[in-house]
Amino acid sequence: MESPPVQPNSALSAPRRPTAALESALALLGTGTPADVLARLATGDPLGFERRAAARARIRCILVDPAGATARAQAVAAFRATYYRGRPALEQWLEACVDAALDQIIGEQEPSAIAGLDGAALVRFHQLPFATREVFCRVMLDGEDLGELARSRGSSVSELGRLARRAIDTLADDDGAARAGCVR
């Protein structure tokens, strides 16, 4: 079956006009060296890396220094900006930059200490399975009720309690590393 010809004024033939947000982002990202781009991104955080880094770290149940994650995401974006021309969509590209920054941070052998936790404790925590980190974050950081969380997941309170305890022990001390099965 033959496709109908594309009409000159159809949506398929018309070039897509960039949105105002994309035009603004391209103006920030499109000129200069990575150092120039980084300077623009770090001044007032015009692309919202602070908010994006906090949201992605929370979704991924990663414990990071918010300022460090923001700065790293801005640096990744500044480096990658040379190649960005509007594809993929801006939101996807920014999210990928933030995820790359978070991956770099959790991949470090000596991450920065945060909230009284040393870098070794953070390395051990990030080595835990996502489900363990998620239960810890939802119960200990977000204050969700363990019983309600268990019911919503069809799990037992004791099972989720063990996961939360494993995360706490992992963050607490070297004995936690042994119990969590992490290599120090």
Buried (B, 14 or more C-beta within 10 A) or exposed (E): EEEEEEEEEEEEEEEEEEEEEBEBBBEBBBEBEBEEBBEBBBEEBEBEBBEBBBEBBEEBBBBBBEEBBBBBBBBBBBBBBEEBEBEEEBEEBBBBBBBBBBEBBBEEEEBBEBEEBBBBBBBBBBBBEEEBBBBBBBBBEEEBEBEEBBEEEEBEBEEBBEBBBBBBBBBBEEEBBEBBEBEE
